[in-house]
């Protein structure tokens, strides 16, 4: 899967979202996207969050399309 590259603004926005979000699923999606951009593998992230690898791939693809983990 192609790597993600964030601007500093995008990264700050996602990190801020982690601090304020109350929805566990949105927290997981945001964290997955951030961890993938930092270089963690999909397998590592799926183990860390205890979700399936296809879910991680789907979340990353959706982020690429909309630039928003929601």
WOPELIN-V59840 format. One record per residue. RES is the residue in three letters. OMEGA is omega in radians with two decimals (NA if undefined). Layout:
RES&OMEGA / RES&OMEGA
This chain:
UNK&-3.14 / UNK&-3.11 / UNK&3.02 / UNK&3.05 / UNK&-3.11 / UNK&2.91 / UNK&3.12 / UNK&3.12 / UNK&3.12 / UNK&-3.14 / UNK&3.13 / UNK&-3.14 / UNK&3.13 / UNK&3.11 / UNK&3.09 / UNK&3.11 / UNK&3.10 / UNK&-3.10 / UNK&-3.00 / UNK&-3.04 / UNK&3.12 / UNK&3.14 / UNK&-3.08 / UNK&-3.12 / UNK&3.09 / UNK&3.08 / UNK&3.14 / UNK&-3.14 / UNK&-3.14 / UNK&3.13 / UNK&3.12 / UNK&3.14 / UNK&3.12 / UNK&-3.13 / UNK&3.11 / UNK&3.13 / UNK&3.12 / UNK&3.07 / UNK&3.10 / UNK&3.13 / UNK&3.10 / UNK&3.12 / UNK&3.11 / UNK&-3.11 / UNK&-3.13 / UNK&3.08 / UNK&-3.11 / UNK&-3.08 / UNK&-3.14 / UNK&3.05 / UNK&-3.10 / UNK&3.08 / UNK&3.09 / UNK&3.09 / UNK&-3.14 / UNK&3.12 / UNK&-3.13 / UNK&-3.14 / UNK&-3.14 / UNK&3.11 / UNK&3.13 / UNK&3.09 / UNK&3.12 / UNK&-3.11 / UNK&-2.99 / UNK&-3.05 / UNK&3.13 / UNK&-3.13 / UNK&3.14 / UNK&NA
